[in-house]
Amino acid sequence: MCYPLLFHTTQISNVSSLLIHIHFCWQPTCSFFKTSLGNLNIALVSFPIVVKNRKMIELYSLAKKIAGSNIPVLITGETGVGKELFARYIHDNCNWSKEGKFISLNCAAVPENLIETELFGYRKGAFTGANEDKPGLMSVAHNGTLFLDEIGEMRPQMQAKLLRAVEKGDFFPVGSVNPNRSNFRLLCATNRDLEEMVHRSFFRDDLYFRLCGTSFKIPPLRDRVDEIPELVSCLIRTLVTRRIAISGVALEVLLCHSWPGNVRELGVCRGTEGWAA
């Protein structure tokens, strides 16, 4: 059975959508391959960092310079450009937070009434069903990095509570009268214009300036098409070395649109079920 894996379809303009059909021997995990600039685990395969575009080289160089500080970082860009990958790169290059974990929360994916307990945790008996204490992600991220994706979707009431946690360095688990403290690096990302949201009173200006210690805007892949050949090469090499067969039609489309060399340079051959090493 073949499972589809969409490759950069939302970030390419004037380039045909690339649909890869991959034959798996094991149960696969399929998802969108988002803009390549870091290690991604897709279909049980890890892809390395690929940075060729001059603008991206500058961004990653600056990110490495500020990685060792504790300054909050706001990462902006369209959906799928690799904002979380960029955040992970900052975490991986931060010496003081290497002992801690990289904890990620998508604010748009958590219901409004649950995001407080996810971030701050709760005490036993705080509400029906709270049969034991549960630490929040802020506690789990102690001495590490807390990445809040889609921060622009957070409601004003929760924004105020997050502001206190950022300013004071402490927070109250739901149902507790005693604050907890956690030392973590805060990274946030959004595909929305937070400045415009501040002007329209949809986002707190004091929280915005707290989060925006420094900011990075990740360009979409259509503005860095010079990276596509290397990305495709890396993708194909990784798949074939893992003995994962790619359908011939899909590989030919990839090579036609993005790979300037000959298929033999990749060390792959065509079989009955597709291309393999």
C-alpha positions as CSV (number, residue, x, y, z in Angstrom):
1,M,0.0,0.0,0.0
2,C,1.2,3.5,-0.8
3,Y,0.8,6.4,1.6
4,P,1.0,10.0,0.3
5,L,3.4,12.6,1.8
6,L,2.9,16.2,0.8
7,F,6.1,18.1,0.3
8,H,6.1,21.9,0.6
9,T,2.8,22.3,-1.2
10,T,1.7,25.4,0.7
11,Q,5.0,27.3,0.3
12,I,5.8,26.9,-3.4
13,S,4.5,29.3,-6.0
14,N,4.7,28.5,-9.8
15,V,6.1,25.1,-8.9
16,S,3.9,22.0,-9.3
17,S,2.8,20.3,-6.1
18,L,5.1,17.4,-5.3
19,L,3.3,14.3,-4.3
20,I,5.5,11.5,-3.1
21,H,4.2,8.0,-2.9
22,I,6.2,6.0,-0.4
23,H,5.9,2.2,0.1
24,F,6.3,1.3,3.8
25,C,7.1,-2.1,5.3
26,W,6.0,-0.8,8.7
27,Q,3.1,1.2,9.9
28,P,3.9,4.8,8.7
29,T,3.5,8.2,10.3
30,C,2.5,10.6,7.5
31,S,2.4,14.4,7.8
32,F,3.3,17.6,6.1
33,F,7.1,18.1,5.5
34,K,7.3,21.7,6.7
35,T,10.1,23.8,5.1
36,S,13.0,21.6,5.8
37,L,15.2,23.8,7.9
38,G,15.9,21.4,10.7
39,N,15.5,17.8,11.7
40,L,12.0,16.4,11.1
41,N,10.7,13.0,11.9
42,I,8.4,12.1,9.1
43,A,7.5,8.5,8.1
44,L,10.0,7.5,10.8
45,V,12.8,9.3,8.9
46,S,14.9,12.2,10.3
47,F,15.9,14.9,7.8
48,P,18.9,17.1,8.4
49,I,19.1,20.9,8.3
50,V,19.4,22.3,4.8
51,V,20.2,26.0,4.6
52,K,21.4,27.4,1.2
53,N,19.5,30.7,0.8
54,R,21.5,33.8,1.8
55,K,18.7,35.2,3.9
56,M,18.3,32.0,5.8
57,I,22.0,31.8,6.4
58,E,21.9,35.2,7.9
59,L,18.9,34.3,10.1
60,Y,20.5,31.1,11.4
61,S,23.8,32.9,12.0
62,L,22.0,35.5,14.1
63,A,19.9,32.9,15.9
64,K,23.1,31.1,16.9
65,K,24.5,34.3,18.3
66,I,21.5,35.0,20.6
67,A,20.9,31.4,21.5
68,G,23.0,31.5,24.6
69,S,21.1,34.4,26.1
70,N,17.8,34.1,28.0
71,I,16.0,36.8,25.9
72,P,12.5,35.9,24.7
73,V,12.2,35.3,21.0
74,L,9.3,35.8,18.7
75,I,9.3,33.9,15.4
76,T,6.9,35.0,12.7
77,G,6.1,33.7,9.2
78,E,3.5,31.9,7.1
79,T,2.1,28.5,8.1
80,G,4.6,25.8,7.1
81,V,7.8,27.8,6.9
82,G,9.5,26.0,9.7
83,K,9.0,28.2,12.8
84,E,9.2,25.3,15.3
85,L,12.4,24.0,13.5
86,F,13.9,27.4,14.0
87,A,13.0,27.4,17.6
88,R,14.5,24.0,18.1
89,Y,17.7,25.2,16.5
90,I,17.9,28.0,19.1
91,H,17.3,25.5,21.9
92,D,19.9,23.1,20.6
93,N,22.5,25.9,20.5
94,C,21.8,27.2,24.0
95,N,24.4,26.0,26.4
96,W,22.6,26.8,29.6
97,S,19.3,25.0,28.6
98,K,20.8,21.8,27.3
99,E,20.0,20.0,30.5
100,G,16.3,20.8,30.1
101,K,13.8,19.7,27.5
102,F,12.3,21.5,24.5
103,I,8.6,21.7,25.4
104,S,6.1,22.7,22.7
105,L,2.5,23.8,23.0
106,N,0.2,24.8,20.1
107,C,-2.1,27.4,21.6
108,A,-4.6,27.1,18.7
109,A,-5.0,23.3,19.3
110,V,-5.8,23.5,23.0
111,P,-9.4,24.5,24.1
112,E,-9.5,27.9,25.8
113,N,-10.7,26.3,29.1
114,L,-7.8,23.9,29.2
115,I,-4.8,26.0,28.2
116,E,-4.3,27.3,31.7
117,T,-4.1,23.8,33.2
118,E,-1.8,22.7,30.4
119,L,0.6,25.6,31.0
120,F,0.4,26.0,34.8
121,G,-0.8,22.5,35.9
122,Y,-3.3,21.9,38.7
123,R,-3.6,20.6,42.3
124,K,-5.5,17.6,43.4
125,G,-9.2,18.5,44.0
126,A,-9.0,21.7,42.0
127,F,-12.0,20.5,39.9
128,T,-14.0,17.4,39.2
129,G,-11.6,14.7,37.9
130,A,-8.5,16.2,39.3
131,N,-7.6,13.1,41.4
132,E,-3.9,14.0,41.7
133,D,-1.5,16.8,41.2
134,K,-0.4,17.5,37.6
135,P,2.6,19.6,36.7
136,G,2.1,22.1,33.9
137,L,4.4,22.6,30.9
138,M,6.1,25.5,32.5
139,S,7.3,23.2,35.3
140,V,8.3,20.5,32.8
141,A,10.3,23.1,30.9
142,H,12.4,24.0,33.9
143,N,16.0,24.7,32.8
144,G,14.9,24.2,29.2
145,T,12.8,25.8,26.5
146,L,9.1,26.5,26.4
147,F,7.9,27.0,22.8
148,L,4.4,28.5,22.4
149,D,3.2,28.1,18.9
150,E,0.3,30.2,17.5
151,I,0.6,32.6,20.4
152,G,-1.7,35.0,18.5
153,E,-4.6,32.6,19.2
154,M,-4.3,33.0,23.0
155,R,-7.3,34.8,24.6
156,P,-6.9,38.1,26.5
157,Q,-7.6,36.5,29.9
158,M,-4.9,33.9,29.4
159,Q,-2.5,36.6,28.0
160,A,-2.7,38.4,31.3
161,K,-1.8,35.3,33.3
162,L,1.1,34.5,30.9
163,L,2.3,38.1,31.3
164,R,2.6,37.7,35.0
165,A,4.5,34.4,34.6
166,V,7.0,36.1,32.2
167,E,7.4,39.2,34.4
168,K,7.5,37.6,37.8
169,G,8.9,34.2,37.0
170,D,6.3,32.5,39.0
171,F,2.8,31.1,38.4
172,F,-0.1,29.6,40.3
173,P,-1.2,26.0,39.4
174,V,-5.0,25.8,39.2
175,G,-6.4,25.3,42.7
176,S,-3.1,26.4,44.5
177,V,-2.5,29.4,46.7
178,N,1.2,28.9,46.6
179,P,3.2,30.0,43.5
180,N,5.6,27.7,41.6
181,R,8.8,29.0,40.0
182,S,10.4,27.7,36.8
183,N,13.5,28.9,35.0
184,F,12.9,28.4,31.2
185,R,13.6,30.1,27.9
186,L,10.5,31.4,26.2
187,L,10.1,31.1,22.5
188,C,6.9,32.1,20.7
189,A,5.7,31.8,17.1
190,T,2.8,33.0,15.1
191,N,1.6,33.4,11.5
192,R,-0.5,36.5,12.4
193,D,0.5,40.2,12.6
194,L,0.7,40.8,16.3
195,E,1.4,44.5,15.9
196,E,-1.8,44.9,14.0
197,M,-3.6,42.8,16.7
198,V,-2.2,45.1,19.4
199,H,-3.5,48.2,17.5
200,R,-6.9,46.5,17.3
201,S,-6.8,45.6,21.0
202,F,-6.8,41.8,20.2
203,F,-3.5,41.3,21.8
204,R,-2.0,42.9,24.9
205,D,0.7,45.4,24.1
206,D,2.6,44.8,27.3
207,L,2.8,41.1,26.6
208,Y,3.8,41.7,23.0
209,F,6.8,43.8,24.1
210,R,7.7,41.1,26.7
211,L,7.7,38.4,24.1
212,C,9.5,40.3,21.4
213,G,12.9,40.6,23.0
214,T,14.1,39.8,19.5
215,S,12.2,38.7,16.5
216,F,12.8,36.6,13.4
217,K,10.6,36.5,10.2
218,I,11.1,33.2,8.3
219,P,10.6,33.7,4.6
220,P,8.4,31.2,2.7
221,L,10.0,28.6,0.4
222,R,8.8,30.4,-2.7
223,D,11.3,33.2,-1.7
224,R,14.1,30.7,-1.4
225,V,13.6,28.3,-4.2
226,D,17.4,27.9,-4.5
227,E,17.1,25.4,-1.6
228,I,14.7,23.1,-3.3
229,P,17.2,21.0,-5.3
230,E,19.2,20.3,-2.1
231,L,16.1,19.5,-0.2
232,V,14.9,17.0,-2.8
233,S,18.3,15.4,-3.0
234,C,18.4,15.1,0.8
235,L,14.9,13.6,0.9
236,I,15.6,11.0,-1.8
237,R,19.0,10.0,-0.4
238,T,17.5,9.6,3.1
239,L,14.6,7.5,1.9
240,V,16.6,5.2,-0.3
241,T,19.3,4.6,2.3
242,R,16.5,3.5,4.7
243,R,15.3,1.0,2.1
244,I,12.0,2.9,1.6
245,A,10.8,2.5,-2.0
246,I,9.5,5.6,-3.8
247,S,7.1,5.2,-6.7
248,G,8.8,5.8,-10.1
249,V,6.3,8.5,-11.1
250,A,6.7,10.4,-7.9
251,L,10.5,10.3,-8.1
252,E,10.5,11.4,-11.8
253,V,8.3,14.4,-10.9
254,L,10.8,15.3,-8.1
255,L,13.8,15.0,-10.4
256,C,12.1,16.9,-13.2
257,H,11.2,19.9,-11.1
258,S,14.0,20.1,-8.6
259,W,17.1,17.9,-9.2
260,P,19.6,19.1,-11.9
261,G,21.7,15.9,-11.9
262,N,21.2,12.4,-13.2
263,V,19.2,9.9,-11.2
264,R,22.2,7.6,-11.2
265,E,24.1,10.1,-9.1
266,L,21.6,9.4,-6.3
267,G,22.5,5.7,-6.3
268,V,18.9,4.6,-6.8
269,C,17.5,2.1,-9.3
270,R,14.0,1.4,-10.5
271,G,12.2,-1.7,-9.3
272,T,8.8,-3.2,-9.8
273,E,7.4,-1.3,-6.8
274,G,9.3,1.9,-7.2
275,W,12.8,3.3,-6.8
276,A,15.1,2.0,-4.1
277,A,18.8,2.0,-3.2
